[in-house]
Amino acid sequence: MSTPATDGAGLFGPADPSAAVSDLLGLMACGELMAFERLAHDATLAPSMEDKAELARMAVAEFNHFVLLRARLADLGVDPGAAMAPFVGPLTEFHQRTAAGNWLEGLVKAFVGDGLAADFYREIAEHLDHSTRDLVRGVLDDTGHSAFAVDRVRAAIAADPRVAGPLALWGRRLVGEALTQAQHVAAEREGLTALVIGGVDGSGFDLNEIGRMLTRLTDAHSARMAALGLES
Amino acid sequence: MSTPATDGAGLFGPADPSAAVSDLLGLMACGELMAFERLAHDATLAPSMEDKAELARMAVAEFNHFVLLRARLADLGVDPGAAMAPFVGPLTEFHQRTAAGNWLEGLVKAFVGDGLAADFYREIAEHLDHSTRDLVRGVLDDTGHSAFAVDRVRAAIAADPRVAGPLALWGRRLVGEALTQAQHVAAEREGLTALVIGGVDGSGFDLNEIGRMLTRLTDAHSARMAALGLES
């Protein structure tokens, strides 16, 4: 038996699966639509029309994911705009605080930022019904975009190793800003938070499990930075 | 018989159909990719997530057109980047000189600017082979995007009639800047220009036909402005 002070269900109330699903899908839909905007903007930084087209293709993939998520929300009888609304502020702030200053920063953000977000969404979806989990996994499937970012960033570092230091710092800043906004969301969306820390059955706060999840997220982030040739 | 001074073939040489096709497809591919960027940017001006998603959908449609045009260029053995290169400068300048300052300006630009460009491309494609003509027509098919722009602009004017005057001026400016850039392109791309003024057979400069074409383009532009509830 646990006391309310250390029990997720006690702190936040038992997680409501349908509210948590709306929150997760709303967060992802909002994230994909904003990722579309950001990638389309960063495409303007491309050094060639070919590179521009490649980033535009990534943006279009994000928009297509948004369409899938919006359709699922509508199928569930949830107004997509309302489901997205709570996340517009934190995501806008994240993108404003991490506006890419050049082409390489944009690529690192696309690869590292989206990768971190995708890992986090997958972790949450593990606690949800099969149908939601399959949708989330499908939407987050890497469609070969990573290879492009890795190729371009590694080539840039090979051509001028001095770019690696600032890009490594940039990667750390992306993670820091993402954590800051995640905390804002966690404080405001109790259903989602209860799900992350307690599971839908409200089976209680498991500090060890949260620790393991953070370790998994951090390890995957470090692996992505290493793939780019950057220290994390 | 005509003298070189008044004969399209004499001024520009007989039009080379394959060069003209590369030019047209390169111009359109470049135009679609830049329209993608511009619409994605203007989506940031949207007053709601629903409107943002709608403009993003228009941007994605432009990108999909770009992909078709690029594939056709590659099929013809033409390097897409090289075919697009001559048009990057004029199109960039057009978009810089007509950057939308607000949501409604972005909608008018999407509707009026893309409509004018589409009409012009269709006129050129009439002189080309069936296969190119079908591709151009398919790419330019309106996919219901116009209705959205018309609806939103008319609603804004109904809510506040004072927005109509500045938007009408904005429409005129869009046409003026488009003509300026079209002249730059015409001066530099002889194959394309010879096609417009003389047909692929170099059958000669037909001033009356050019006059009729300009009348058709102007009439269609006025009709679009009227559909928005604006004077042209």
Interface residues (C-beta under 8 A of the other chain):
Chain A: C30 L33 F36 E37 A40 H41 A43 T44 S48 M49 E50 K52 A53 A56 R57 A59 V60 F63 N64 F66 V67 R70 P80 G81 M84 A85 V88
Chain B: C30 L33 F36 E37 A40 H41 A43 T44 S48 M49 E50 K52 A53 A56 R57 A59 V60 F63 N64 F66 R70 P80 G81 M84 A85 V88
